């Protein structure tokens, strides 16, 4: 089985912070992820039967929509889901070939397709459903945090973020070092009380979600000041009709 790198104090932990309050479920992040990863470190993200009754394919980012709350407090919550780049990922430790591994320098979890045998142990071990099996390639694939983009010095510095972050029209996705308490993403998590997904499982996911903000109650309609002026309303209507 594959071992994890030894964690050190102040270790870099690159990850995503997703704001569930501003995500509109437009799927732009998923589409741009698909576009950027059409070829790259994990080979093309294939599609099967895209124009037939049962389309299928590999998607690193998926968005689920839920109805939360009841009555006037109800709202639609869009929940993007991808690899959380856990600190102690079970998908790595169960891999029999070392194909799944965690980088010591930035905490990104990756798959080496040349060593993957497609046994799917990692997908069974991942409780977040972040692993994608490519039937055509016969290997497992997953979110790479666009590692071939964030370190690409040929790109302007502002563009060295994952494709999903760069394309979000609502600015609901943020990228940075969650191992640095002074980073912008860490401050955002502290300010909005961001949370990890299912921390009780013990895998210590790096990515964080920002909860929806409570909605303000609509103002109550003004109370009537007295009995309705039915006669006056009738006379005003008659006056409008006769004035035509």
FENUR-V736089 format. One record per residue. N is the residue number from 0. RES is the residue in three letters. SS is DSSP state (~ for helix, > for strand, _ for the rest). PSI is psi in radians with two decimals (999 if undefined). NEAR is the number of other ideal C-beta (glycine too) atoms within 10 Angstrom. Layout:
# FENUR-V736089
[[N;RES;SS;PSI;NEAR] [N;RES;SS;PSI;NEAR]]
This chain:
# FENUR-V736089
[[0;UNK;_;2.77;11] [1;UNK;_;2.38;18] [2;UNK;_;2.80;10] [3;UNK;_;2.63;15] [4;UNK;_;2.61;13] [5;UNK;_;2.18;7] [6;UNK;_;2.49;15] [7;UNK;_;2.67;9] [8;UNK;_;2.38;5] [9;UNK;_;0.32;10] [10;UNK;_;2.49;16] [11;UNK;_;2.31;16] [12;UNK;_;1.56;22] [13;UNK;>;2.40;22] [14;UNK;>;-3.07;25] [15;UNK;>;2.58;27] [16;UNK;>;2.13;24] [17;UNK;>;2.18;25] [18;UNK;>;1.86;22] [19;UNK;_;-0.21;18] [20;UNK;_;-0.55;15] [21;UNK;_;-0.19;16] [22;UNK;_;2.22;23] [23;UNK;_;0.07;13] [24;UNK;_;0.54;15] [25;UNK;_;-0.23;15] [26;UNK;_;0.20;16] [27;UNK;~;-0.64;19] [28;UNK;~;-0.74;28] [29;UNK;~;-0.71;20] [30;UNK;~;-0.75;15] [31;UNK;~;-0.57;19] [32;UNK;~;-0.78;24] [33;UNK;~;-0.71;20] [34;UNK;~;-0.83;11] [35;UNK;~;-0.66;20] [36;UNK;_;0.38;24] [37;UNK;_;-0.36;10] [38;UNK;_;2.45;10] [39;UNK;_;-2.53;14] [40;UNK;_;-0.43;15] [41;UNK;_;0.31;25] [42;UNK;_;2.94;16] [43;UNK;_;2.53;15] [44;UNK;_;1.74;21] [45;UNK;_;2.71;16] [46;UNK;>;2.60;14] [47;UNK;>;2.29;13] [48;UNK;_;0.90;10] [49;UNK;_;-0.40;9] [50;UNK;_;0.39;6] [51;UNK;_;-2.99;8] [52;UNK;_;-0.50;5] [53;UNK;_;1.22;6] [54;UNK;_;2.57;10] [55;UNK;>;2.85;12] [56;UNK;>;-3.04;15] [57;UNK;_;2.14;22] [58;UNK;_;2.15;20] [59;UNK;_;-0.46;27] [60;UNK;_;2.23;23] [61;UNK;>;2.58;16] [62;UNK;>;2.21;18] [63;UNK;>;2.47;10] [64;UNK;>;2.38;10] [65;UNK;>;2.66;9] [66;UNK;>;2.12;9] [67;UNK;>;2.51;12] [68;UNK;_;3.09;12] [69;UNK;_;2.75;7] [70;UNK;~;-2.46;5] [71;UNK;~;-0.27;9] [72;UNK;~;0.00;10] [73;UNK;_;2.71;10] [74;UNK;>;2.78;12] [75;UNK;>;2.20;12] [76;UNK;>;2.21;16] [77;UNK;>;2.20;19] [78;UNK;>;1.71;16] [79;UNK;>;2.48;23] [80;UNK;>;2.23;19] [81;UNK;_;-3.02;25] [82;UNK;_;2.41;28] [83;UNK;_;-0.02;25] [84;UNK;_;1.00;27] [85;UNK;_;2.69;27] [86;UNK;_;-0.61;19] [87;UNK;_;1.22;14] [88;UNK;_;2.21;28] [89;UNK;~;-0.47;18] [90;UNK;~;-0.47;27] [91;UNK;~;-0.83;24] [92;UNK;~;-0.36;17] [93;UNK;_;-0.17;17] [94;UNK;_;2.15;24] [95;UNK;_;-0.23;13] [96;UNK;_;-0.14;14] [97;UNK;_;0.18;13] [98;UNK;_;-0.69;21] [99;UNK;>;2.25;28] [100;UNK;>;2.79;20] [101;UNK;>;2.24;22] [102;UNK;_;2.33;14] [103;UNK;_;-0.54;14] [104;UNK;_;-0.43;9] [105;UNK;_;0.00;18] [106;UNK;_;0.09;23] [107;UNK;_;2.36;22] [108;UNK;>;2.22;25] [109;UNK;>;2.99;21] [110;UNK;>;2.28;24] [111;UNK;_;1.85;15] [112;UNK;_;-0.40;17] [113;UNK;_;-0.33;8] [114;UNK;_;-0.18;15] [115;UNK;_;2.33;23] [116;UNK;_;0.09;13] [117;UNK;_;0.54;15] [118;UNK;_;-0.28;14] [119;UNK;_;0.19;12] [120;UNK;~;-0.65;20] [121;UNK;~;-0.67;26] [122;UNK;~;-0.59;17] [123;UNK;~;-0.55;12] [124;UNK;~;-0.45;17] [125;UNK;_;2.03;23] [126;UNK;_;-0.10;15] [127;UNK;_;0.00;18] [128;UNK;_;0.62;11] [129;UNK;_;-0.11;24] [130;UNK;_;2.46;21] [131;UNK;>;2.20;22] [132;UNK;>;2.17;15] [133;UNK;>;1.88;20] [134;UNK;_;-0.70;12] [135;UNK;_;-0.68;12] [136;UNK;_;-0.42;17] [137;UNK;_;0.45;11] [138;UNK;>;2.85;20] [139;UNK;>;2.56;26] [140;UNK;>;2.84;24] [141;UNK;_;2.98;22] [142;UNK;_;2.32;27] [143;UNK;_;0.11;23] [144;UNK;_;0.44;28] [145;UNK;_;0.94;25] [146;UNK;~;-0.45;18] [147;UNK;~;-0.04;14] [148;UNK;~;-0.76;20] [149;UNK;~;-0.34;19] [150;UNK;_;0.20;10] [151;UNK;_;1.80;12] [152;UNK;_;-0.17;7] [153;UNK;_;-0.25;6] [154;UNK;_;2.62;13] [155;UNK;_;2.58;8] [156;UNK;~;-0.61;7] [157;UNK;~;-0.38;7] [158;UNK;~;-0.02;13] [159;UNK;_;1.05;16] [160;UNK;_;2.80;20] [161;UNK;_;2.62;27] [162;UNK;~;-0.62;24] [163;UNK;~;-0.59;27] [164;UNK;~;-0.73;24] [165;UNK;~;-0.42;19] [166;UNK;~;-0.12;18] [167;UNK;_;2.00;22] [168;UNK;_;-0.36;10] [169;UNK;_;0.02;15] [170;UNK;_;0.73;10] [171;UNK;_;-0.13;23] [172;UNK;>;2.35;22] [173;UNK;>;2.59;21] [174;UNK;>;2.44;21] [175;UNK;>;-2.92;20] [176;UNK;>;1.84;20] [177;UNK;_;-0.04;25] [178;UNK;_;-0.20;20] [179;UNK;_;1.94;15] [180;UNK;_;-0.27;11] [181;UNK;_;0.04;7] [182;UNK;_;2.80;17] [183;UNK;~;-0.71;13] [184;UNK;~;-0.65;21] [185;UNK;~;-0.70;19] [186;UNK;~;-0.65;13] [187;UNK;~;-0.73;17] [188;UNK;~;-0.75;21] [189;UNK;~;-0.69;10] [190;UNK;~;-0.69;9] [191;UNK;~;0.12;17] [192;UNK;_;0.89;9] [193;UNK;_;2.65;21] [194;UNK;>;2.74;13] [195;UNK;_;2.69;19] [196;UNK;_;2.11;17] [197;UNK;_;1.03;12] [198;UNK;~;-0.37;10] [199;UNK;~;-0.28;6] [200;UNK;~;-0.31;14] [201;UNK;_;0.17;10] [202;UNK;_;-0.11;22] [203;UNK;_;1.11;15] [204;UNK;_;2.49;24] [205;UNK;_;-0.74;24] [206;UNK;_;2.62;27] [207;UNK;>;2.65;23] [208;UNK;>;2.39;21] [209;UNK;>;2.18;21] [210;UNK;_;2.70;13] [211;UNK;_;2.46;17] [212;UNK;_;2.57;11] [213;UNK;_;2.44;8] [214;UNK;_;2.50;12] [215;UNK;_;2.45;6] [216;UNK;_;2.37;8] [217;UNK;_;2.50;7] [218;UNK;_;2.50;6] [219;UNK;_;2.52;6] [220;UNK;_;2.55;6] [221;UNK;_;2.46;6] [222;UNK;_;2.48;5] [223;UNK;_;2.41;7] [224;UNK;_;-0.27;5] [225;UNK;_;-3.03;5] [226;UNK;_;2.55;6] [227;UNK;_;2.49;8] [228;UNK;_;1.35;10] [229;UNK;~;-0.74;8] [230;UNK;~;-0.75;8] [231;UNK;~;-0.70;9] [232;UNK;~;-0.69;10] [233;UNK;~;-0.74;10] [234;UNK;~;-0.66;11] [235;UNK;~;-0.62;11] [236;UNK;~;-0.74;10] [237;UNK;~;-0.70;10] [238;UNK;~;-0.71;9] [239;UNK;~;-0.68;9] [240;UNK;~;-0.75;8] [241;UNK;~;-0.32;7] [242;UNK;_;-0.09;6] [243;UNK;_;999;4]]
